[in-house]
Amino acid sequence: MPSAPPPRPAPTRFAVLGTGHWARTTHARALADHPDVEFAGFWGRDAGHAAAAAAEFGAGSWSGDEGLADLLAQVDAVTLALPPDVQADLAVRASDAGVHVLLDKPVATDLATADRVVQALQRNRTASVEFLTYLFMPEITTWLEEMAALAAEHGPWEGGVFRWAGSIDAPGNPYGQSRWRRERGGLWDTGPHALSIVRSLFDDVVAVAAARGPRDAVGATLQHRGGAATTLSLTLTAPEGAGGSFATVWGPGGRHDLPRFHDTAAEGFARAVDRLRTAAATGVPDALDARNGRDAVAVLAAVEAHLQRPDGTTPVRPPQS
Ligand SMILES: NC(=O)c1ccc[n+]([C@@H]2O[C@H](COP(=O)([O-])OP(=O)(O)OC[C@H]3O[C@@H](n4cnc5c(N)ncnc54)[C@H](OP(=O)(O)O)[C@@H]3O)[C@@H](O)[C@H]2O)c1
């Protein structure tokens, strides 16, 4: 039997890569309030944005390529609140510097890039956790445990509907100017949330089909190993009054709705920090590590590939006049 890796000290000195709304209100808030962590400050491509974010917390700021190298030499771990493709490159760079990474969702927006992140983390033996908000909330994890118990007693879940809809065009929404969201749409922004629940309840996704709706909306059907089928409805441009998320699962154990959670995102993020510290200290990968995130990217990339197929949908014959 292989022996367990020797325990290492848990990372204590953390920095945030990114300076936007989420970086400040969730990542930095959680780190600054965490009793076991020292929050070093922010790195951003824009020195002014990094300094302004740092001033809110009385922390340090770094910018540019040299600033990043300097920061990575000083911290044990970084959390990344950046567009996913930017995140992927910087996660590889952090890992190559021996720094553990707390990623945001999705790990990347293509499979080759996600694989590159996973390979770097394995090569460098650096730990990772992907912050999938719902899976760090007690109401949700308790419900998932109840669902697992019902499935064990009555048989596997047979289907489910998973609707995740944001409204980034609503007045005051902090993500209205987010370029990657405009380019990649709800599939890549809200899709990881939906999949975090789907993949907790169902066996692996083996095949997908999908169709486009208005603007960025996507409807997808997922076929799972073992025969279940689930559907996703994803957008981040839902009309006023039509946003929000819900999920329902059914099978021999009945029909059940995903509950709401009540903690703040920063409270959930603090739990992700704890999980990263444990994974780094023990050398045992977290269940929500980059590899798990890579497997979600594989599903999203398959949906995107289906949407791009010229014969992606089967036309319905129009009614006879
Ligand atoms: N779990 C959740 O519910 C949740 C909610 C929100 C966000 N997130 C995640 O957090 C991550 C960041 O999202 P976000 O909304 O903050 O994204 P965003 O608003 O599109 O971008 C965040 C920041 O990234 C910086 N940036 C953009 N391009 C860059 C580049 N090429 N190099 C370096 N920095 C660059 C920008 O900083 P400058 O101002 O310096 O240009 C921007 O403020 C994503 O993974 C997202 O999914 C998760």
The ligand as a MOL file (V3000), in Angstrom:
LIG
                    3D

  0  0  0     0  0            999 V3000
M  V30 BEGIN CTAB
M  V30 COUNTS 48 52 0 0 0
M  V30 BEGIN ATOM
M  V30 1 N -19.5460 31.8110 -7.7260 0
M  V30 2 C -20.1500 32.9110 -8.1480 0
M  V30 3 O -21.3460 33.0860 -7.9180 0
M  V30 4 C -19.3560 33.9450 -8.8910 0
M  V30 5 C -19.8370 35.2600 -8.9710 0
M  V30 6 C -19.0610 36.2000 -9.6370 0
M  V30 7 C -17.8710 35.8170 -10.2270 0
M  V30 8 N -17.4500 34.5380 -10.1380 0 CHG=1
M  V30 9 C -16.2220 34.0920 -10.8040 0
M  V30 10 O -15.1470 34.9690 -10.5310 0
M  V30 11 C -14.2870 35.0380 -11.6660 0
M  V30 12 C -14.0960 36.4790 -12.0520 0
M  V30 13 O -15.3410 36.9900 -12.4210 0
M  V30 14 P -15.5790 38.5560 -12.5410 0
M  V30 15 O -17.0350 38.7600 -12.5870 0
M  V30 16 O -14.8490 39.3030 -11.5030 0 CHG=-1
M  V30 17 O -14.9490 38.8280 -13.9850 0
M  V30 18 P -14.8020 40.1720 -14.7720 0
M  V30 19 O -15.5890 41.2330 -14.0850 0
M  V30 20 O -15.0880 39.9050 -16.1990 0
M  V30 21 O -13.2410 40.4730 -14.6380 0
M  V30 22 C -12.6500 40.6140 -13.3730 0
M  V30 23 C -11.3870 41.3990 -13.4740 0
M  V30 24 O -10.4470 40.7190 -14.2700 0
M  V30 25 C -9.5250 41.6550 -14.7570 0
M  V30 26 N -9.0580 41.2610 -16.0830 0
M  V30 27 C -9.7850 41.1960 -17.2220 0
M  V30 28 N -8.9910 40.7700 -18.2340 0
M  V30 29 C -7.7640 40.5930 -17.7030 0
M  V30 30 C -6.5130 40.1810 -18.2430 0
M  V30 31 N -6.3800 39.8700 -19.5360 0
M  V30 32 N -5.4570 40.0990 -17.4010 0
M  V30 33 C -5.5730 40.4060 -16.0970 0
M  V30 34 N -6.7280 40.8180 -15.5390 0
M  V30 35 C -7.8000 40.9050 -16.3370 0
M  V30 36 C -10.2300 43.0020 -14.7900 0
M  V30 37 O -9.4240 43.8570 -14.0420 0
M  V30 38 P -9.0690 45.3670 -14.4840 0
M  V30 39 O -10.1430 46.1680 -13.7950 0
M  V30 40 O -7.7420 45.6240 -13.9220 0
M  V30 41 O -9.1530 45.4740 -15.9540 0
M  V30 42 C -11.5730 42.7370 -14.1330 0
M  V30 43 O -11.9100 43.6400 -13.1060 0
M  V30 44 C -14.9440 34.1710 -12.7540 0
M  V30 45 O -14.3630 32.9090 -12.7230 0
M  V30 46 C -16.3930 34.0960 -12.3140 0
M  V30 47 O -17.0640 32.9190 -12.7580 0
M  V30 48 C -18.1580 33.5970 -9.4640 0
M  V30 END ATOM
M  V30 BEGIN BOND
M  V30 1 1 1 2
M  V30 2 2 2 3
M  V30 3 1 2 4
M  V30 4 1 4 5
M  V30 5 2 4 48
M  V30 6 2 5 6
M  V30 7 1 6 7
M  V30 8 2 7 8
M  V30 9 1 8 9
M  V30 10 1 8 48
M  V30 11 1 9 10
M  V30 12 1 9 46
M  V30 13 1 10 11
M  V30 14 1 11 12
M  V30 15 1 11 44
M  V30 16 1 12 13
M  V30 17 1 13 14
M  V30 18 2 14 15
M  V30 19 1 14 16
M  V30 20 1 14 17
M  V30 21 1 17 18
M  V30 22 2 18 19
M  V30 23 1 18 20
M  V30 24 1 18 21
M  V30 25 1 21 22
M  V30 26 1 22 23
M  V30 27 1 23 24
M  V30 28 1 23 42
M  V30 29 1 24 25
M  V30 30 1 25 26
M  V30 31 1 25 36
M  V30 32 1 26 27
M  V30 33 1 26 35
M  V30 34 2 27 28
M  V30 35 1 28 29
M  V30 36 1 29 30
M  V30 37 2 29 35
M  V30 38 1 30 31
M  V30 39 2 30 32
M  V30 40 1 32 33
M  V30 41 2 33 34
M  V30 42 1 34 35
M  V30 43 1 36 37
M  V30 44 1 36 42
M  V30 45 1 37 38
M  V30 46 2 38 39
M  V30 47 1 38 40
M  V30 48 1 38 41
M  V30 49 1 42 43
M  V30 50 1 44 45
M  V30 51 1 44 46
M  V30 52 1 46 47
M  V30 END BOND
M  V30 END CTAB
M  END
